[in-house]
Amino acid sequence: MTTQLQFTCTPEEAQDALYLEQKVRQELRLKPHQTPYFRWKKRSIDARQRQIKINVTLEVSIDTELTPRFQSYEFKSLATKAQVVHIVGAGPAGLFAALQAILFGIKPIVYERGKDVRARRRDLAKLTKEHVLNPESNYCFGEGGAGTYSDGKLYTRSKKRGDVQKVLELLVQFGAKEDILIDAHPHIGTNKLPQLIEAIREQILIAGGEIHFESKLTDIIIDNNRIQQIEINNSAKINIDNLILATGHSARDIFDLLHRKQVALKPKPFALGVRVEHTQAYIDGIQYHGRLHDEYLPPASYSLVTQVDNRGVYSFCMCPGGIIAPCATETQEVVTNGWSPSKRNNIYSNSGIVVGIEPSDFENATDPFVCLDFQKEIERRCWEAAGKTQKVPAQCLKDFVDGKISTSFPRSSYQPGIVSVNLKEIFPAFVYKRLRQAFIDFNQKMPGFLTNDAVVHAPESRTSSPVLIPRDPLTFQHIQLANLYPIAEGAGYAGGIVSAAIDGINSLEKIALEKNGAEAPKKH
Ligand SMILES: Cc1cc2nc3c(=O)[nH]c(=O)nc-3n(C[C@H](O)[C@H](O)[C@H](O)COP(=O)(O)OP(=O)(O)OC[C@H]3O[C@@H](n4cnc5c(N)ncnc54)[C@H](O)[C@@H]3O)c2cc1C
């Protein structure tokens, strides 16, 4: 029998196996001949007070070894005449939908416009070093989707939407460390994600599924309120039964295609702002009360939120020990986002600071593209202001708040380079004023945050989709087209790797239920 033991200790003690064993013995009043077997169940840091604590939950078994944390999911080979589901997009949503299809005995056929993870890496290098953007292969497009070269943060607020534990267990099964099952804020890291994505691909192929790279959905043929065929790369026409559309928030050509075909779309609120970068040591100093370079503590993170003029302004996708990356998908725009390696050991720390944008901020509030057009306009303005390359406009943080152009900068991790611009002139007043006030508020919450030793990079604009593809909340079917399942971030139903993966899994469950009346399979 296993029991759970909860206590707090210092960061040093939490890494000391001998201390933990003594603590278990003492708390459970074990006799000397009894052997405790124990492992971490949950781990979180409480850095609110000067005396930093680790909240520990251990699983303990006395005299018998602990059973494995979870039983692996078994992906059986598909039958030759298995039913088929077509999936467009090999991001977390598309890949987890494909895995779930195999668990249901349905054959997934996946089309991905970008390249496989390895080939994709070369395009990222060209983008960073030579400013050459491949519109089909970049930080957003390619195997693994936008999540592949990311921080790989795996926490989600949308726990009610589905089985978070299943997503984490599958990630461990495909190579992630078990730590992601334990940590309050788990993450994987850019250096580990590609192998994991490759392992998922291998599993899909071994079971009999298909994945086609450099295969872009270019048209849909609609008849009788159903999509009858899809067109790939402007040529091959493929008959389909059901189509899962998992194309992510940056597939603007998909929004255009659907609109052209008179498929219902709606405008969706999203968030936009800047990415701010401090040094990690500086953030550690604030968050850990001056306790710098502590080998027992991970690089510190932060999560900030405030209300300005009845609108939320908040930190988004904070990357401790991270790098700011060029995340544009078209040539005449710039976009920033952040990633970090598994050890989070870069000297910088960055985070998006974004303002909620509502369709009602604009005159034509019901136009499905009203928020998308605004997002595009800001990205293009930034591209123009920084010299029409992949350099981004930047300003020191205090200068941003003071509306002053910066004359010198600390170093920035953004490799394509930065150009000094007064960002007040880029953003409309309703965005700039809220960002400005938010930085002042954040300085109250994290004294020292507002400093000219930090650099603001613009824009942070791909936070979520600015367009919604409406679907029935119960069946996930598009409100007009019964065999179209718009899912995850691109359709407006997820924000982040885990919630996208959950939506992928759930969409397959809806399809299996619709096709065969099947319930979710047990693990084996
Ligand atoms: C640099 C960066 C860092 C991030 N860090 C994190 C993080 O730490 N944690 C987190 O939770 N989230 C992070 N995100 C966000 C996360 O990556 C997304 O929320 C997630 O990937 C969304 O999954 P998805 O499957 O819905 O879409 P996507 O991952 O966007 O995948 C969509 C896929 O569809 C493909 N596609 C698009 N159009 C077509 C077409 N016409 N035909 C065929 N294929 C098409 C694309 O190439 C892409 O591969 C980050 C994003 C970026 C860019």
The ligand as a Tripos MOL2 file, in Angstrom:
@<TRIPOS>MOLECULE
LIG
   53    58     1     0     0
SMALL
NO_CHARGES

@<TRIPOS>ATOM
      1 C1          8.3150   30.1020  -30.0210 C.3       1 LIG1
      2 C2          7.0640   29.5800  -29.3770 C.ar      1 LIG1
      3 C3          7.0960   29.2030  -28.0390 C.ar      1 LIG1
      4 C4          5.9680   28.6570  -27.4310 C.ar      1 LIG1
      5 N1          6.0710   28.2170  -26.1380 N.ar      1 LIG1
      6 C5          5.0440   27.5260  -25.6000 C.ar      1 LIG1
      7 C6          5.1740   26.9260  -24.3340 C.ar      1 LIG1
      8 O1          6.2200   26.9710  -23.6990 O.2       1 LIG1
      9 N2          4.1000   26.2580  -23.8220 N.ar      1 LIG1
     10 C7          2.9100   26.1750  -24.5040 C.ar      1 LIG1
     11 O2          1.9700   25.5510  -23.9910 O.2       1 LIG1
     12 N3          2.7660   26.7530  -25.7060 N.ar      1 LIG1
     13 C8          3.8060   27.4040  -26.2760 C.ar      1 LIG1
     14 N4          3.6620   27.9580  -27.5100 N.ar      1 LIG1
     15 C9          2.3390   27.8850  -28.1650 C.3       1 LIG1
     16 C10         2.1100   26.4610  -28.6730 C.3       1 LIG1
     17 O3          3.1570   26.1070  -29.4950 O.3       1 LIG1
     18 C11         0.7790   26.3670  -29.3810 C.3       1 LIG1
     19 O4         -0.2220   26.7390  -28.4590 O.3       1 LIG1
     20 C12         0.4800   24.9680  -29.8690 C.3       1 LIG1
     21 O5          1.5160   24.4970  -30.6830 O.3       1 LIG1
     22 C13        -0.8430   24.9390  -30.6310 C.3       1 LIG1
     23 O6         -1.0370   23.6640  -31.1430 O.3       1 LIG1
     24 P1         -1.9120   23.3800  -32.4420 P.3       1 LIG1
     25 O7         -1.6940   21.9600  -32.7600 O.co2     1 LIG1
     26 O8         -3.2830   23.8740  -32.2180 O.co2     1 LIG1
     27 O9         -1.3120   24.3110  -33.5970 O.3       1 LIG1
     28 P2          0.1640   24.4480  -34.1470 P.3       1 LIG1
     29 O10         1.1610   23.9640  -33.1950 O.co2     1 LIG1
     30 O11         0.2680   25.8380  -34.6360 O.co2     1 LIG1
     31 O12         0.2030   23.4430  -35.3700 O.3       1 LIG1
     32 C14        -0.4800   23.6690  -36.5630 C.3       1 LIG1
     33 C15         0.2270   22.9320  -37.6710 C.3       1 LIG1
     34 O13        -0.5870   23.0140  -38.8460 O.3       1 LIG1
     35 C16         0.2400   23.1990  -39.9540 C.3       1 LIG1
     36 N5         -0.5400   23.8390  -41.0300 N.ar      1 LIG1
     37 C17        -1.0040   25.1060  -41.0470 C.ar      1 LIG1
     38 N6         -1.6760   25.3190  -42.1960 N.ar      1 LIG1
     39 C18        -1.6420   24.1690  -42.9000 C.ar      1 LIG1
     40 C19        -2.1350   23.7790  -44.1800 C.ar      1 LIG1
     41 N7         -2.8120   24.6350  -44.9550 N.pl3     1 LIG1
     42 N8         -1.8910   22.5180  -44.6100 N.ar      1 LIG1
     43 C20        -1.1730   21.6360  -43.8360 C.ar      1 LIG1
     44 N9         -0.6700   21.9750  -42.6320 N.ar      1 LIG1
     45 C21        -0.9100   23.2190  -42.1660 C.ar      1 LIG1
     46 C22         1.3610   24.0760  -39.4470 C.3       1 LIG1
     47 O14         2.5070   23.9550  -40.2440 O.3       1 LIG1
     48 C23         1.5700   23.5310  -38.0390 C.3       1 LIG1
     49 O15         2.5550   22.5420  -37.9940 O.3       1 LIG1
     50 C24         4.7710   28.5270  -28.1640 C.ar      1 LIG1
     51 C25         4.7180   28.9340  -29.5100 C.ar      1 LIG1
     52 C26         5.8500   29.4460  -30.1080 C.ar      1 LIG1
     53 C27         5.7850   29.8750  -31.5640 C.3       1 LIG1
@<TRIPOS>BOND
     1     1     2 1
     2     2     3 ar
     3     2    52 ar
     4     3     4 ar
     5     4     5 ar
     6     4    50 ar
     7     5     6 ar
     8     6     7 ar
     9     6    13 1
    10     7     8 2
    11     7     9 ar
    12     9    10 ar
    13    10    11 2
    14    10    12 ar
    15    12    13 ar
    16    13    14 ar
    17    14    15 1
    18    14    50 ar
    19    15    16 1
    20    16    17 1
    21    16    18 1
    22    18    19 1
    23    18    20 1
    24    20    21 1
    25    20    22 1
    26    22    23 1
    27    23    24 1
    28    24    25 2
    29    24    26 1
    30    24    27 1
    31    27    28 1
    32    28    29 2
    33    28    30 1
    34    28    31 1
    35    31    32 1
    36    32    33 1
    37    33    34 1
    38    33    48 1
    39    34    35 1
    40    35    36 1
    41    35    46 1
    42    36    37 ar
    43    36    45 ar
    44    37    38 ar
    45    38    39 ar
    46    39    40 ar
    47    39    45 ar
    48    40    41 1
    49    40    42 ar
    50    42    43 ar
    51    43    44 ar
    52    44    45 ar
    53    46    47 1
    54    46    48 1
    55    48    49 1
    56    50    51 ar
    57    51    52 ar
    58    52    53 1
@<TRIPOS>SUBSTRUCTURE
     1 LIG1         1 GROUP 0 **** ****
